[in-house]
Amino acid sequence: MDGHGLSQRRACRLVGIGHSALRYQRRRSSDESVRSRLRELAAQRRRFGYRRLGWLLAHEGHALNHEKLYRLYHEERLMVRRRGGRNGPGVHARR
């Protein structure tokens, strides 16, 4: 930008991005302690979903909102598998 004699705002306008996006730095903290504890709890209680695990984490002092908790739960691939059901009537029904 400096070599071409353009201001940051002008260059961003030409490229089509906001000038605040150029200076953006994310502030997300490291979640390793929460991730490891979430993995431990999920291993102990295999049938618990993210909501019940979040409740257990909250009682241990880890404050997370449901969106962040679900993101961590999903990234760690801790999803509870659905149980297979029986085929209901009408699957092999005669006509």
A tleap script that builds the chain and sets N, CA, C and O, in Angstrom:
source leaprc.protein.ff14SB
mol = sequence {
  NMET ASP GLY HIE GLY LEU SER GLN ARG ARG
  ALA CYS ARG LEU VAL GLY ILE GLY HIE SER
  ALA LEU ARG TYR GLN ARG ARG ARG SER SER
  ASP GLU SER VAL ARG SER ARG LEU ARG GLU
  LEU ALA ALA GLN ARG ARG ARG PHE GLY TYR
  ARG ARG LEU GLY TRP LEU LEU ALA HIE GLU
  GLY HIE ALA LEU ASN HIE GLU LYS LEU TYR
  ARG LEU TYR HIE GLU GLU ARG LEU MET VAL
  ARG ARG ARG GLY GLY ARG ASN GLY PRO GLY
  VAL HIE ALA ARG CARG
}
set mol.1.N position { 0.835 -1.190 0.000 }
set mol.1.CA position { 0.000 0.000 0.000 }
set mol.1.C position { 0.873 1.245 0.000 }
set mol.1.O position { 0.606 2.211 -0.714 }
set mol.2.N position { 1.927 1.203 0.818 }
set mol.2.CA position { 2.778 2.391 0.885 }
set mol.2.C position { 3.520 2.618 -0.426 }
set mol.2.O position { 3.736 3.758 -0.836 }
set mol.3.N position { 3.906 1.530 -1.077 }
set mol.3.CA position { 4.632 1.652 -2.342 }
set mol.3.C position { 3.774 2.216 -3.460 }
set mol.3.O position { 4.292 2.790 -4.418 }
set mol.4.N position { 2.465 2.056 -3.341 }
set mol.4.CA position { 1.567 2.539 -4.384 }
set mol.4.C position { 0.937 3.883 -4.044 }
set mol.4.O position { 0.186 4.435 -4.848 }
set mol.5.N position { 1.230 4.405 -2.883 }
set mol.5.CA position { 0.706 5.709 -2.510 }
set mol.5.C position { -0.764 5.713 -2.148 }
set mol.5.O position { -1.440 6.728 -2.317 }
set mol.6.N position { -1.280 4.571 -1.644 }
set mol.6.CA position { -2.679 4.486 -1.252 }
set mol.6.C position { -2.793 4.403 0.268 }
set mol.6.O position { -1.927 3.844 0.941 }
set mol.7.N position { -3.851 4.958 0.781 }
set mol.7.CA position { -4.126 4.784 2.198 }
set mol.7.C position { -4.716 3.397 2.425 }
set mol.7.O position { -5.149 2.735 1.481 }
set mol.8.N position { -4.730 2.967 3.672 }
set mol.8.CA position { -5.284 1.648 3.983 }
set mol.8.C position { -6.763 1.587 3.627 }
set mol.8.O position { -7.225 0.602 3.051 }
set mol.9.N position { -7.492 2.615 3.961 }
set mol.9.CA position { -8.926 2.620 3.685 }
set mol.9.C position { -9.204 2.579 2.179 }
set mol.9.O position { -10.112 1.883 1.726 }
set mol.10.N position { -8.433 3.311 1.433 }
set mol.10.CA position { -8.638 3.337 -0.018 }
set mol.10.C position { -8.302 1.979 -0.640 }
set mol.10.O position { -9.023 1.490 -1.510 }
set mol.11.N position { -7.201 1.377 -0.184 }
set mol.11.CA position { -6.796 0.070 -0.703 }
set mol.11.C position { -7.830 -0.994 -0.349 }
set mol.11.O position { -8.151 -1.848 -1.176 }
set mol.12.N position { -8.346 -0.949 0.863 }
set mol.12.CA position { -9.367 -1.919 1.273 }
set mol.12.C position { -10.648 -1.739 0.468 }
set mol.12.O position { -11.307 -2.718 0.119 }
set mol.13.N position { -11.000 -0.495 0.176 }
set mol.13.CA position { -12.191 -0.232 -0.620 }
set mol.13.C position { -12.021 -0.795 -2.031 }
set mol.13.O position { -12.972 -1.328 -2.603 }
set mol.14.N position { -10.811 -0.681 -2.598 }
set mol.14.CA position { -10.556 -1.217 -3.935 }
set mol.14.C position { -10.621 -2.745 -3.955 }
set mol.14.O position { -11.111 -3.342 -4.914 }
set mol.15.N position { -10.123 -3.370 -2.889 }
set mol.15.CA position { -10.127 -4.827 -2.817 }
set mol.15.C position { -11.517 -5.348 -2.452 }
set mol.15.O position { -11.891 -6.454 -2.841 }
set mol.16.N position { -12.278 -4.550 -1.704 }
set mol.16.CA position { -13.639 -4.946 -1.352 }
set mol.16.C position { -13.776 -5.528 0.031 }
set mol.16.O position { -14.699 -6.303 0.283 }
set mol.17.N position { -12.877 -5.173 0.943 }
set mol.17.CA position { -12.999 -5.610 2.336 }
set mol.17.C position { -13.079 -4.380 3.225 }
set mol.17.O position { -12.691 -3.284 2.821 }
set mol.18.N position { -13.576 -4.566 4.414 }
set mol.18.CA position { -13.644 -3.478 5.366 }
set mol.18.C position { -12.274 -3.166 5.935 }
set mol.18.O position { -11.448 -4.065 6.087 }
set mol.19.N position { -12.023 -1.913 6.249 }
set mol.19.CA position { -10.703 -1.557 6.766 }
set mol.19.C position { -10.470 -2.117 8.166 }
set mol.19.O position { -9.325 -2.301 8.578 }
set mol.20.N position { -11.546 -2.387 8.895 }
set mol.20.CA position { -11.368 -2.979 10.226 }
set mol.20.C position { -10.964 -4.445 10.122 }
set mol.20.O position { -10.345 -4.978 11.043 }
set mol.21.N position { -11.302 -5.103 9.020 }
set mol.21.CA position { -10.927 -6.506 8.842 }
set mol.21.C position { -9.423 -6.652 8.649 }
set mol.21.O position { -8.855 -7.699 8.962 }
set mol.22.N position { -8.787 -5.626 8.143 }
set mol.22.CA position { -7.340 -5.673 7.926 }
set mol.22.C position { -6.580 -5.748 9.245 }
set mol.22.O position { -5.536 -6.396 9.328 }
set mol.23.N position { -7.098 -5.092 10.264 }
set mol.23.CA position { -6.418 -5.032 11.564 }
set mol.23.C position { -6.953 -6.027 12.575 }
set mol.23.O position { -6.506 -6.043 13.722 }
set mol.24.N position { -7.906 -6.861 12.169 }
set mol.24.CA position { -8.560 -7.786 13.094 }
set mol.24.C position { -7.581 -8.820 13.622 }
set mol.24.O position { -6.829 -9.421 12.855 }
set mol.25.N position { -7.592 -9.023 14.927 }
set mol.25.CA position { -6.851 -10.099 15.573 }
set mol.25.C position { -7.806 -10.782 16.529 }
set mol.25.O position { -8.391 -10.133 17.397 }
set mol.26.N position { -7.969 -12.087 16.377 }
set mol.26.CA position { -8.925 -12.766 17.229 }
set mol.26.C position { -8.392 -12.847 18.652 }
set mol.26.O position { -7.182 -12.883 18.875 }
set mol.27.N position { -9.296 -12.873 19.595 }
set mol.27.CA position { -8.935 -12.840 21.011 }
set mol.27.C position { -9.261 -14.139 21.718 }
set mol.27.O position { -9.248 -14.194 22.948 }
set mol.28.N position { -9.552 -15.185 20.962 }
set mol.28.CA position { -9.960 -16.441 21.567 }
set mol.28.C position { -8.824 -17.001 22.412 }
set mol.28.O position { -7.686 -17.111 21.956 }
set mol.29.N position { -9.149 -17.350 23.639 }
set mol.29.CA position { -8.136 -17.892 24.536 }
set mol.29.C position { -7.971 -19.388 24.287 }
set mol.29.O position { -8.769 -20.006 23.584 }
set mol.30.N position { -6.949 -19.943 24.861 }
set mol.30.CA position { -6.707 -21.372 24.711 }
set mol.30.C position { -7.708 -22.141 25.566 }
set mol.30.O position { -7.916 -21.813 26.734 }
set mol.31.N position { -8.321 -23.157 24.985 }
set mol.31.CA position { -9.348 -23.924 25.677 }
set mol.31.C position { -8.851 -25.312 26.038 }
set mol.31.O position { -9.662 -26.217 26.231 }
set mol.32.N position { -7.560 -25.506 26.134 }
set mol.32.CA position { -7.016 -26.851 26.331 }
set mol.32.C position { -7.469 -27.484 27.643 }
set mol.32.O position { -7.753 -28.682 27.678 }
set mol.33.N position { -7.542 -26.712 28.714 }
set mol.33.CA position { -7.963 -27.284 29.993 }
set mol.33.C position { -9.426 -27.732 29.933 }
set mol.33.O position { -9.783 -28.790 30.450 }
set mol.34.N position { -10.262 -26.914 29.295 }
set mol.34.CA position { -11.677 -27.262 29.164 }
set mol.34.C position { -11.843 -28.447 28.225 }
set mol.34.O position { -12.650 -29.340 28.482 }
set mol.35.N position { -11.071 -28.456 27.123 }
set mol.35.CA position { -11.150 -29.567 26.171 }
set mol.35.C position { -10.763 -30.890 26.827 }
set mol.35.O position { -11.441 -31.901 26.648 }
set mol.36.N position { -9.681 -30.875 27.579 }
set mol.36.CA position { -9.230 -32.124 28.204 }
set mol.36.C position { -10.239 -32.611 29.236 }
set mol.36.O position { -10.507 -33.810 29.324 }
set mol.37.N position { -10.797 -31.697 30.011 }
set mol.37.CA position { -11.786 -32.090 31.016 }
set mol.37.C position { -13.062 -32.586 30.354 }
set mol.37.O position { -13.693 -33.523 30.843 }
set mol.38.N position { -13.448 -31.960 29.240 }
set mol.38.CA position { -14.623 -32.394 28.495 }
set mol.38.C position { -14.419 -33.808 27.960 }
set mol.38.O position { -15.335 -34.629 28.004 }
set mol.39.N position { -13.213 -34.094 27.451 }
set mol.39.CA position { -12.906 -35.442 26.969 }
set mol.39.C position { -12.973 -36.461 28.095 }
set mol.39.O position { -13.498 -37.559 27.913 }
set mol.40.N position { -12.440 -36.098 29.267 }
set mol.40.CA position { -12.461 -37.008 30.417 }
set mol.40.C position { -13.889 -37.311 30.854 }
set mol.40.O position { -14.243 -38.467 31.086 }
set mol.41.N position { -14.709 -36.267 30.965 }
set mol.41.CA position { -16.096 -36.463 31.387 }
set mol.41.C position { -16.871 -37.279 30.362 }
set mol.41.O position { -17.697 -38.114 30.730 }
set mol.42.N position { -16.612 -37.045 29.085 }
set mol.42.CA position { -17.317 -37.789 28.043 }
set mol.42.C position { -16.900 -39.256 28.046 }
set mol.42.O position { -17.703 -40.128 27.713 }
set mol.43.N position { -15.656 -39.533 28.418 }
set mol.43.CA position { -15.205 -40.926 28.491 }
set mol.43.C position { -15.846 -41.635 29.677 }
set mol.43.O position { -16.167 -42.820 29.593 }
set mol.44.N position { -16.034 -40.917 30.782 }
set mol.44.CA position { -16.652 -41.500 31.972 }
set mol.44.C position { -18.144 -41.715 31.755 }
set mol.44.O position { -18.689 -42.752 32.134 }
set mol.45.N position { -18.790 -40.753 31.155 }
set mol.45.CA position { -20.244 -40.781 30.977 }
set mol.45.C position { -20.559 -40.747 29.494 }
set mol.45.O position { -20.831 -39.689 28.926 }
set mol.46.N position { -20.519 -41.909 28.878 }
set mol.46.CA position { -20.609 -42.013 27.427 }
set mol.46.C position { -21.969 -41.616 26.874 }
set mol.46.O position { -22.044 -41.166 25.731 }
set mol.47.N position { -23.026 -41.760 27.622 }
set mol.47.CA position { -24.363 -41.459 27.115 }
set mol.47.C position { -24.784 -40.014 27.373 }
set mol.47.O position { -25.908 -39.638 27.039 }
set mol.48.N position { -23.916 -39.203 27.955 }
set mol.48.CA position { -24.264 -37.809 28.208 }
set mol.48.C position { -24.020 -36.987 26.951 }
set mol.48.O position { -23.011 -37.168 26.268 }
set mol.49.N position { -24.930 -36.100 26.653 }
set mol.49.CA position { -24.770 -35.181 25.537 }
set mol.49.C position { -24.019 -33.938 25.996 }
set mol.49.O position { -23.546 -33.863 27.130 }
set mol.50.N position { -23.919 -32.966 25.098 }
set mol.50.CA position { -23.138 -31.774 25.423 }
set mol.50.C position { -23.799 -30.935 26.503 }
set mol.50.O position { -23.108 -30.256 27.262 }
set mol.51.N position { -25.125 -30.967 26.587 }
set mol.51.CA position { -25.793 -30.156 27.603 }
set mol.51.C position { -25.504 -30.665 29.006 }
set mol.51.O position { -25.209 -29.878 29.905 }
set mol.52.N position { -25.587 -31.980 29.198 }
set mol.52.CA position { -25.336 -32.547 30.525 }
set mol.52.C position { -23.861 -32.448 30.889 }
set mol.52.O position { -23.522 -32.233 32.053 }
set mol.53.N position { -22.980 -32.602 29.899 }
set mol.53.CA position { -21.553 -32.427 30.168 }
set mol.53.C position { -21.256 -30.975 30.513 }
set mol.53.O position { -20.406 -30.694 31.358 }
set mol.54.N position { -21.956 -30.053 29.859 }
set mol.54.CA position { -21.787 -28.635 30.177 }
set mol.54.C position { -22.230 -28.322 31.585 }
set mol.54.O position { -21.633 -27.483 32.259 }
set mol.55.N position { -23.267 -28.988 32.027 }
set mol.55.CA position { -23.748 -28.806 33.399 }
set mol.55.C position { -22.687 -29.277 34.393 }
set mol.55.O position { -22.444 -28.621 35.406 }
set mol.56.N position { -22.054 -30.419 34.099 }
set mol.56.CA position { -20.991 -30.927 34.963 }
set mol.56.C position { -19.788 -29.983 34.969 }
set mol.56.O position { -19.188 -29.746 36.017 }
set mol.57.N position { -19.440 -29.448 33.803 }
set mol.57.CA position { -18.329 -28.494 33.730 }
set mol.57.C position { -18.641 -27.221 34.516 }
set mol.57.O position { -17.762 -26.653 35.164 }
set mol.58.N position { -19.886 -26.783 34.455 }
set mol.58.CA position { -20.275 -25.569 35.180 }
set mol.58.C position { -20.147 -25.773 36.683 }
set mol.58.O position { -19.769 -24.852 37.408 }
set mol.59.N position { -20.460 -26.975 37.151 }
set mol.59.CA position { -20.329 -27.246 38.583 }
set mol.59.C position { -18.876 -27.350 39.017 }
set mol.59.O position { -18.569 -27.234 40.203 }
set mol.60.N position { -17.978 -27.570 38.053 }
set mol.60.CA position { -16.547 -27.589 38.365 }
set mol.60.C position { -15.921 -26.212 38.232 }
set mol.60.O position { -14.753 -26.034 38.574 }
set mol.61.N position { -16.674 -25.236 37.741 }
set mol.61.CA position { -16.165 -23.874 37.660 }
set mol.61.C position { -15.769 -23.409 36.276 }
set mol.61.O position { -15.238 -22.307 36.134 }
set mol.62.N position { -16.007 -24.204 35.255 }
set mol.62.CA position { -15.709 -23.779 33.886 }
set mol.62.C position { -16.940 -23.096 33.313 }
set mol.62.O position { -17.970 -23.736 33.098 }
set mol.63.N position { -16.833 -21.797 33.066 }
set mol.63.CA position { -17.975 -21.034 32.557 }
set mol.63.C position { -17.923 -21.010 31.034 }
set mol.63.O position { -17.016 -20.420 30.446 }
set mol.64.N position { -18.903 -21.654 30.399 }
set mol.64.CA position { -19.000 -21.676 28.938 }
set mol.64.C position { -20.442 -21.423 28.543 }
set mol.64.O position { -21.366 -21.892 29.208 }
set mol.65.N position { -20.638 -20.679 27.457 }
set mol.65.CA position { -21.998 -20.594 26.955 }
set mol.65.C position { -22.275 -21.796 26.064 }
set mol.65.O position { -21.346 -22.510 25.685 }
set mol.66.N position { -23.531 -22.030 25.725 }
set mol.66.CA position { -23.904 -23.248 25.017 }
set mol.66.C position { -23.315 -23.323 23.621 }
set mol.66.O position { -23.073 -24.419 23.114 }
set mol.67.N position { -23.076 -22.169 22.981 }
set mol.67.CA position { -22.533 -22.175 21.631 }
set mol.67.C position { -21.083 -22.640 21.619 }
set mol.67.O position { -20.687 -23.462 20.793 }
set mol.68.N position { -20.299 -22.103 22.544 }
set mol.68.CA position { -18.888 -22.489 22.624 }
set mol.68.C position { -18.759 -23.939 23.079 }
set mol.68.O position { -17.908 -24.682 22.589 }
set mol.69.N position { -19.606 -24.329 24.015 }
set mol.69.CA position { -19.586 -25.708 24.495 }
set mol.69.C position { -19.890 -26.674 23.353 }
set mol.69.O position { -19.214 -27.693 23.213 }
set mol.70.N position { -20.892 -26.370 22.539 }
set mol.70.CA position { -21.234 -27.241 21.429 }
set mol.70.C position { -20.117 -27.278 20.396 }
set mol.70.O position { -19.844 -28.330 19.819 }
set mol.71.N position { -19.466 -26.139 20.156 }
set mol.71.CA position { -18.359 -26.096 19.198 }
set mol.71.C position { -17.216 -26.986 19.656 }
set mol.71.O position { -16.665 -27.739 18.853 }
set mol.72.N position { -16.845 -26.914 20.936 }
set mol.72.CA position { -15.777 -27.762 21.466 }
set mol.72.C position { -16.186 -29.231 21.428 }
set mol.72.O position { -15.388 -30.094 21.061 }
set mol.73.N position { -17.418 -29.509 21.804 }
set mol.73.CA position { -17.942 -30.879 21.819 }
set mol.73.C position { -17.903 -31.478 20.415 }
set mol.73.O position { -17.546 -32.643 20.236 }
set mol.74.N position { -18.270 -30.681 19.434 }
set mol.74.CA position { -18.295 -31.145 18.056 }
set mol.74.C position { -16.877 -31.306 17.498 }
set mol.74.O position { -16.604 -32.270 16.783 }
set mol.75.N position { -15.975 -30.374 17.816 }
set mol.75.CA position { -14.599 -30.463 17.331 }
set mol.75.C position { -13.868 -31.669 17.905 }
set mol.75.O position { -12.996 -32.239 17.249 }
set mol.76.N position { -14.218 -32.058 19.119 }
set mol.76.CA position { -13.593 -33.222 19.744 }
set mol.76.C position { -14.261 -34.529 19.311 }
set mol.76.O position { -13.834 -35.608 19.722 }
set mol.77.N position { -15.294 -34.437 18.493 }
set mol.77.CA position { -16.032 -35.602 17.976 }
set mol.77.C position { -16.554 -36.496 19.094 }
set mol.77.O position { -16.355 -37.711 19.089 }
set mol.78.N position { -17.221 -35.871 20.042 }
set mol.78.CA position { -17.748 -36.591 21.201 }
set mol.78.C position { -19.229 -36.890 21.057 }
set mol.78.O position { -19.882 -37.242 22.039 }
set mol.79.N position { -19.774 -36.759 19.856 }
set mol.79.CA position { -21.198 -36.908 19.662 }
set mol.79.C position { -21.675 -38.292 20.095 }
set mol.79.O position { -21.025 -39.303 19.828 }
set mol.80.N position { -22.807 -38.314 20.760 }
set mol.80.CA position { -23.416 -39.573 21.164 }
set mol.80.C position { -24.066 -40.167 19.923 }
set mol.80.O position { -24.831 -39.489 19.238 }
set mol.81.N position { -23.771 -41.411 19.634 }
set mol.81.CA position { -24.344 -42.040 18.459 }
set mol.81.C position { -25.795 -42.407 18.719 }
set mol.81.O position { -26.159 -42.822 19.820 }
set mol.82.N position { -26.599 -42.252 17.713 }
set mol.82.CA position { -28.000 -42.628 17.835 }
set mol.82.C position { -28.121 -44.141 17.826 }
set mol.82.O position { -27.378 -44.835 17.133 }
set mol.83.N position { -29.043 -44.625 18.584 }
set mol.83.CA position { -29.266 -46.061 18.620 }
set mol.83.C position { -30.084 -46.471 17.395 }
set mol.83.O position { -30.964 -45.734 16.950 }
set mol.84.N position { -29.790 -47.626 16.869 }
set mol.84.CA position { -30.543 -48.116 15.723 }
set mol.84.C position { -31.896 -48.634 16.176 }
set mol.84.O position { -31.996 -49.352 17.171 }
set mol.85.N position { -32.901 -48.279 15.463 }
set mol.85.CA position { -34.239 -48.728 15.822 }
set mol.85.C position { -34.663 -49.909 14.972 }
set mol.85.O position { -34.034 -50.228 13.963 }
set mol.86.N position { -35.734 -50.550 15.395 }
set mol.86.CA position { -36.291 -51.643 14.597 }
set mol.86.C position { -37.094 -51.063 13.451 }
set mol.86.O position { -37.589 -49.938 13.518 }
set mol.87.N position { -37.210 -51.839 12.420 }
set mol.87.CA position { -38.058 -51.403 11.313 }
set mol.87.C position { -39.510 -51.462 11.765 }
set mol.87.O position { -39.946 -52.453 12.350 }
set mol.88.N position { -40.233 -50.428 11.499 }
set mol.88.CA position { -41.627 -50.373 11.909 }
set mol.88.C position { -42.528 -51.094 10.938 }
set mol.88.O position { -42.071 -51.596 9.911 }
set mol.89.N position { -43.816 -51.147 11.258 }
set mol.89.CA position { -44.765 -51.792 10.339 }
set mol.89.C position { -44.856 -51.014 9.045 }
set mol.89.O position { -44.730 -49.789 9.034 }
set mol.90.N position { -45.070 -51.712 7.979 }
set mol.90.CA position { -45.212 -51.057 6.692 }
set mol.90.C position { -43.942 -51.054 5.882 }
set mol.90.O position { -43.959 -50.648 4.720 }
set mol.91.N position { -42.845 -51.492 6.455 }
set mol.91.CA position { -41.598 -51.516 5.705 }
set mol.91.C position { -41.671 -52.605 4.638 }
set mol.91.O position { -41.275 -52.396 3.492 }
set mol.92.N position { -42.185 -53.776 5.034 }
set mol.92.CA position { -42.324 -54.890 4.108 }
set mol.92.C position { -43.803 -55.229 3.912 }
set mol.92.O position { -44.161 -56.395 3.743 }
set mol.93.N position { -44.637 -54.229 3.936 }
set mol.93.CA position { -46.072 -54.460 3.842 }
set mol.93.C position { -46.450 -54.923 2.437 }
set mol.93.O position { -45.886 -54.481 1.436 }
set mol.94.N position { -47.416 -55.819 2.404 }
set mol.94.CA position { -47.914 -56.303 1.116 }
set mol.94.C position { -48.943 -55.341 0.581 }
set mol.94.O position { -49.621 -54.637 1.329 }
set mol.95.N position { -49.043 -55.328 -0.731 }
set mol.95.CA position { -50.049 -54.460 -1.344 }
set mol.95.C position { -51.157 -55.251 -1.917 }
set mol.95.O position { -52.096 -54.683 -2.474 }
savepdb mol mol.pdb
quit
